[in-house]
Amino acid sequence: MNHRERLSATGDRILDHAGVTQVYGDPVTHDGKTIVPAQR
C-alpha cells in the first residue's frame, strides 16, 4: 500500500467515526427548548 492509499484509507476511517452525533451528541428537547450538547 503506497502513501496515498494509506492516507485515503485513514481519511475514510475518520469520516466513518466523526459524524455530527459523535461530536455534538443527540439534541435534547425539554419544555419546548432544544439543547444540542457541545461535547459528548
C-alpha distance matrix in Angstrom:
0.0 3.8 6.8 8.2 6.1 6.3 9.9 10.6 10.0 12.1 14.7 15.1 15.9 18.3 20.0 20.5 22.3 24.1 26.7 30.2 31.8 29.3 30.4 34.0 35.0 37.3 40.5 43.7 47.0 50.3 53.7 52.5 50.0 46.2 44.2 40.5 39.2 37.4 35.3 34.5
3.8 0.0 3.8 5.6 5.4 6.2 8.7 10.1 10.7 12.4 14.4 15.5 16.8 18.6 20.2 21.4 23.2 24.4 27.1 30.4 32.3 29.9 30.5 34.1 35.5 38.0 40.9 44.2 47.5 50.8 54.1 52.8 50.1 46.3 44.3 40.5 39.3 37.2 35.4 35.0
6.8 3.8 0.0 3.8 5.5 5.1 6.0 8.5 9.9 10.5 12.2 14.2 15.4 16.5 18.3 20.0 21.4 22.2 25.1 28.2 30.3 27.8 27.9 31.6 33.3 35.9 38.7 42.1 45.3 48.5 51.9 50.5 47.7 44.0 41.8 38.0 36.7 34.3 32.6 32.5
8.2 5.6 3.8 0.0 3.8 5.4 5.1 6.1 8.6 9.9 10.5 12.3 14.4 15.4 16.5 18.4 20.3 20.8 23.4 26.4 28.7 26.6 26.8 30.3 32.1 34.4 37.1 40.6 43.6 47.0 50.2 48.7 45.9 42.2 40.3 36.5 35.5 33.2 31.9 31.9
6.1 5.4 5.5 3.8 0.0 3.8 5.5 5.0 6.1 8.6 9.8 10.5 12.4 14.3 15.3 16.5 18.7 19.9 22.3 25.6 27.6 25.5 26.2 29.7 31.1 33.3 36.1 39.6 42.7 46.1 49.4 47.9 45.3 41.6 39.8 36.0 35.0 33.1 31.5 31.1
6.3 6.2 5.1 5.4 3.8 0.0 3.8 5.4 5.1 6.2 8.6 9.9 10.7 12.4 14.4 15.5 17.0 18.3 21.2 24.5 26.2 23.7 24.4 28.1 29.4 31.9 34.8 38.1 41.4 44.7 48.1 46.9 44.2 40.4 38.3 34.6 33.2 31.2 29.4 28.8
9.9 8.7 6.0 5.1 5.5 3.8 0.0 3.8 5.5 5.1 6.1 8.6 10.0 10.6 12.3 14.3 15.7 16.2 19.1 22.1 24.3 21.9 22.1 25.7 27.4 29.9 32.7 36.1 39.3 42.5 45.9 44.5 41.7 38.0 35.9 32.1 30.8 28.6 27.0 26.9
10.6 10.1 8.5 6.1 5.0 5.4 3.8 0.0 3.8 5.4 5.1 6.2 8.7 9.9 10.6 12.4 14.6 15.2 17.5 20.7 23.0 21.0 21.5 24.9 26.4 28.6 31.3 34.8 37.9 41.3 44.6 43.0 40.4 36.6 34.9 31.1 30.2 28.3 27.0 26.7
10.0 10.7 9.9 8.6 6.1 5.1 5.5 3.8 0.0 3.8 5.4 5.1 6.3 8.8 10.0 10.7 12.8 14.3 16.8 20.3 21.9 19.7 20.8 24.3 25.4 27.5 30.6 33.9 37.1 40.4 43.8 42.5 40.0 36.2 34.4 30.7 29.6 28.0 26.2 25.5
12.1 12.4 10.5 9.9 8.6 6.2 5.1 5.4 3.8 0.0 3.8 5.4 5.2 6.3 8.7 10.0 11.0 12.2 15.2 18.5 20.2 17.6 18.3 21.9 23.2 25.8 28.8 32.0 35.3 38.5 42.0 40.8 38.1 34.4 32.2 28.5 27.1 25.2 23.3 22.7
14.7 14.4 12.2 10.5 9.8 8.6 6.1 5.1 5.4 3.8 0.0 3.8 5.4 5.1 6.2 8.6 10.1 10.3 13.0 16.1 18.3 16.1 16.5 20.0 21.6 23.9 26.7 30.1 33.3 36.6 39.9 38.5 35.7 32.0 30.0 26.2 25.2 23.3 21.9 21.7
15.1 15.5 14.2 12.3 10.5 9.9 8.6 6.2 5.1 5.4 3.8 0.0 3.8 5.4 5.2 6.2 8.9 10.0 11.9 15.4 17.3 15.5 16.6 19.9 21.0 22.9 25.8 29.2 32.3 35.7 39.1 37.6 35.2 31.4 29.7 26.0 25.3 23.8 22.5 21.8
15.9 16.8 15.4 14.4 12.4 10.7 10.0 8.7 6.3 5.2 5.4 3.8 0.0 3.8 5.5 5.1 6.5 8.7 11.2 14.8 16.0 13.6 15.1 18.6 19.3 21.5 24.7 27.9 31.2 34.4 37.9 36.8 34.3 30.6 28.6 25.0 23.8 22.5 20.6 19.5
18.3 18.6 16.5 15.4 14.3 12.4 10.6 9.9 8.8 6.3 5.1 5.4 3.8 0.0 3.8 5.4 5.3 5.9 9.1 12.3 13.9 11.4 12.1 15.7 17.0 19.5 22.5 25.7 29.1 32.3 35.7 34.6 31.9 28.1 26.0 22.2 20.9 19.3 17.5 16.9
20.0 20.2 18.3 16.5 15.3 14.4 12.3 10.6 10.0 8.7 6.2 5.2 5.5 3.8 0.0 3.8 5.4 5.2 7.0 10.3 12.4 10.8 11.7 14.8 16.1 18.1 20.8 24.3 27.3 30.8 34.1 32.6 30.1 26.3 24.6 20.9 20.2 18.8 17.7 17.2
20.5 21.4 20.0 18.4 16.5 15.5 14.3 12.4 10.7 10.0 8.6 6.2 5.1 5.4 3.8 0.0 3.8 5.9 7.0 10.7 11.8 10.2 12.3 15.2 15.5 17.2 20.3 23.6 26.7 30.1 33.5 32.3 30.0 26.2 24.7 21.1 20.4 19.7 18.2 17.0
22.3 23.2 21.4 20.3 18.7 17.0 15.7 14.6 12.8 11.0 10.1 8.9 6.5 5.3 5.4 3.8 0.0 3.8 5.9 9.4 9.7 7.2 9.4 12.6 12.9 15.1 18.4 21.5 24.8 28.0 31.6 30.7 28.2 24.4 22.5 18.9 17.6 16.9 15.0 13.5
24.1 24.4 22.2 20.8 19.9 18.3 16.2 15.2 14.3 12.2 10.3 10.0 8.7 5.9 5.2 5.9 3.8 0.0 3.8 6.6 8.1 5.9 6.7 10.0 11.2 13.7 16.6 19.9 23.2 26.4 29.8 28.7 26.0 22.2 20.1 16.4 15.3 14.1 12.6 12.1
26.7 27.1 25.1 23.4 22.3 21.2 19.1 17.5 16.8 15.2 13.0 11.9 11.2 9.1 7.0 7.0 5.9 3.8 0.0 3.8 5.5 5.3 6.6 8.7 9.5 11.2 13.9 17.3 20.4 23.8 27.1 25.8 23.3 19.5 17.9 14.3 13.9 13.4 12.7 12.1
30.2 30.4 28.2 26.4 25.6 24.5 22.1 20.7 20.3 18.5 16.1 15.4 14.8 12.3 10.3 10.7 9.4 6.6 3.8 0.0 3.8 5.4 5.3 5.9 7.2 8.7 10.7 14.4 17.3 20.7 23.9 22.4 19.8 16.0 14.4 10.7 10.9 10.5 10.7 10.7
31.8 32.3 30.3 28.7 27.6 26.2 24.3 23.0 21.9 20.2 18.3 17.3 16.0 13.9 12.4 11.8 9.7 8.1 5.5 3.8 0.0 3.8 5.4 5.2 4.3 5.7 8.7 11.9 15.2 18.5 21.9 20.9 18.5 14.7 13.0 9.7 9.3 10.0 9.6 8.6
29.3 29.9 27.8 26.6 25.5 23.7 21.9 21.0 19.7 17.6 16.1 15.5 13.6 11.4 10.8 10.2 7.2 5.9 5.3 5.4 3.8 0.0 3.8 5.9 5.7 8.5 11.7 14.6 18.2 21.1 24.7 24.0 21.4 17.7 15.5 12.0 10.5 10.3 8.6 7.1
30.4 30.5 27.9 26.8 26.2 24.4 22.1 21.5 20.8 18.3 16.5 16.6 15.1 12.1 11.7 12.3 9.4 6.7 6.6 5.3 5.4 3.8 0.0 3.8 6.1 9.4 11.7 14.7 18.1 20.9 24.3 23.5 20.5 16.9 14.2 10.5 8.8 7.4 6.2 6.4
34.0 34.1 31.6 30.3 29.7 28.1 25.7 24.9 24.3 21.9 20.0 19.9 18.6 15.7 14.8 15.2 12.6 10.0 8.7 5.9 5.2 5.9 3.8 0.0 3.8 6.8 8.3 11.2 14.5 17.3 20.6 19.8 16.7 13.1 10.4 6.7 5.4 4.9 5.2 6.0
35.0 35.5 33.3 32.1 31.1 29.4 27.4 26.4 25.4 23.2 21.6 21.0 19.3 17.0 16.1 15.5 12.9 11.2 9.5 7.2 4.3 5.7 6.1 3.8 0.0 3.8 6.5 9.1 12.7 15.5 19.1 18.6 16.0 12.4 10.1 7.0 5.7 7.4 6.9 5.6
37.3 38.0 35.9 34.4 33.3 31.9 29.9 28.6 27.5 25.8 23.9 22.9 21.5 19.5 18.1 17.2 15.1 13.7 11.2 8.7 5.7 8.5 9.4 6.8 3.8 0.0 3.8 6.4 9.8 13.0 16.5 15.9 13.7 10.2 8.8 6.6 7.1 9.8 10.3 9.0
40.5 40.9 38.7 37.1 36.1 34.8 32.7 31.3 30.6 28.8 26.7 25.8 24.7 22.5 20.8 20.3 18.4 16.6 13.9 10.7 8.7 11.7 11.7 8.3 6.5 3.8 0.0 3.8 6.6 10.0 13.3 12.3 10.0 6.4 5.6 4.4 6.7 9.9 11.5 11.2
43.7 44.2 42.1 40.6 39.6 38.1 36.1 34.8 33.9 32.0 30.1 29.2 27.9 25.7 24.3 23.6 21.5 19.9 17.3 14.4 11.9 14.6 14.7 11.2 9.1 6.4 3.8 0.0 3.8 6.6 10.2 10.1 8.2 5.5 5.2 6.4 8.1 11.7 13.2 12.7
47.0 47.5 45.3 43.6 42.7 41.4 39.3 37.9 37.1 35.3 33.3 32.3 31.2 29.1 27.3 26.7 24.8 23.2 20.4 17.3 15.2 18.2 18.1 14.5 12.7 9.8 6.6 3.8 0.0 3.8 6.9 6.4 5.5 4.2 6.2 8.8 11.2 14.7 16.6 16.4
50.3 50.8 48.5 47.0 46.1 44.7 42.5 41.3 40.4 38.5 36.6 35.7 34.4 32.3 30.8 30.1 28.0 26.4 23.8 20.7 18.5 21.1 20.9 17.3 15.5 13.0 10.0 6.6 3.8 0.0 3.8 5.4 5.4 6.5 8.1 11.4 13.2 16.7 18.5 18.4
53.7 54.1 51.9 50.2 49.4 48.1 45.9 44.6 43.8 42.0 39.9 39.1 37.9 35.7 34.1 33.5 31.6 29.8 27.1 23.9 21.9 24.7 24.3 20.6 19.1 16.5 13.3 10.2 6.9 3.8 0.0 3.8 5.6 8.4 10.6 14.2 16.3 19.6 21.7 21.9
52.5 52.8 50.5 48.7 47.9 46.9 44.5 43.0 42.5 40.8 38.5 37.6 36.8 34.6 32.6 32.3 30.7 28.7 25.8 22.4 20.9 24.0 23.5 19.8 18.6 15.9 12.3 10.1 6.4 5.4 3.8 0.0 3.8 6.8 10.0 13.3 16.1 19.1 21.7 22.2
50.0 50.1 47.7 45.9 45.3 44.2 41.7 40.4 40.0 38.1 35.7 35.2 34.3 31.9 30.1 30.0 28.2 26.0 23.3 19.8 18.5 21.4 20.5 16.7 16.0 13.7 10.0 8.2 5.5 5.4 5.6 3.8 0.0 3.8 6.6 10.0 12.8 15.6 18.4 19.2
46.2 46.3 44.0 42.2 41.6 40.4 38.0 36.6 36.2 34.4 32.0 31.4 30.6 28.1 26.3 26.2 24.4 22.2 19.5 16.0 14.7 17.7 16.9 13.1 12.4 10.2 6.4 5.5 4.2 6.5 8.4 6.8 3.8 0.0 3.8 6.6 9.8 12.6 15.3 16.1
44.2 44.3 41.8 40.3 39.8 38.3 35.9 34.9 34.4 32.2 30.0 29.7 28.6 26.0 24.6 24.7 22.5 20.1 17.9 14.4 13.0 15.5 14.2 10.4 10.1 8.8 5.6 5.2 6.2 8.1 10.6 10.0 6.6 3.8 0.0 3.8 6.3 9.2 11.8 12.9
40.5 40.5 38.0 36.5 36.0 34.6 32.1 31.1 30.7 28.5 26.2 26.0 25.0 22.2 20.9 21.1 18.9 16.4 14.3 10.7 9.7 12.0 10.5 6.7 7.0 6.6 4.4 6.4 8.8 11.4 14.2 13.3 10.0 6.6 3.8 0.0 3.8 6.3 9.0 10.2
39.2 39.3 36.7 35.5 35.0 33.2 30.8 30.2 29.6 27.1 25.2 25.3 23.8 20.9 20.2 20.4 17.6 15.3 13.9 10.9 9.3 10.5 8.8 5.4 5.7 7.1 6.7 8.1 11.2 13.2 16.3 16.1 12.8 9.8 6.3 3.8 0.0 3.8 5.6 6.8
37.4 37.2 34.3 33.2 33.1 31.2 28.6 28.3 28.0 25.2 23.3 23.8 22.5 19.3 18.8 19.7 16.9 14.1 13.4 10.5 10.0 10.3 7.4 4.9 7.4 9.8 9.9 11.7 14.7 16.7 19.6 19.1 15.6 12.6 9.2 6.3 3.8 0.0 3.8 6.9
35.3 35.4 32.6 31.9 31.5 29.4 27.0 27.0 26.2 23.3 21.9 22.5 20.6 17.5 17.7 18.2 15.0 12.6 12.7 10.7 9.6 8.6 6.2 5.2 6.9 10.3 11.5 13.2 16.6 18.5 21.7 21.7 18.4 15.3 11.8 9.0 5.6 3.8 0.0 3.8
34.5 35.0 32.5 31.9 31.1 28.8 26.9 26.7 25.5 22.7 21.7 21.8 19.5 16.9 17.2 17.0 13.5 12.1 12.1 10.7 8.6 7.1 6.4 6.0 5.6 9.0 11.2 12.7 16.4 18.4 21.9 22.2 19.2 16.1 12.9 10.2 6.8 6.9 3.8 0.0
